[in-house]
Amino acid sequence: MIELTRLNGKPFSINAIYIETVESFPDTTITLTTGRKFIVLESAKEVRQKITSFYRDIQILSNPHLRGDEDEE
């Protein structure tokens, strides 16, 4: 889960695995795989950093195939 802030200042958590897109319109809009959208105070760059950190914490980026590394043969 990553912590974000709604436009009204209220914090909330979202499961980063379900994030499909992060866009700036200029407000940062997050679209989930379900189609639900959230507008947050954080910049798109901050959201991407939180997502990357979350993936590292759950070790989803530890798989060389997911990272895009070549086979080591």
Beta strands, then each sheet from edge to edge (+ up, - down):
strand 1: 2-5
strand 2: 11-14
strand 3: 19-24
strand 4: 28-32
strand 5: 37-40
sheet 1: 1+ 2-
sheet 2: 3+ 4- 5+
end
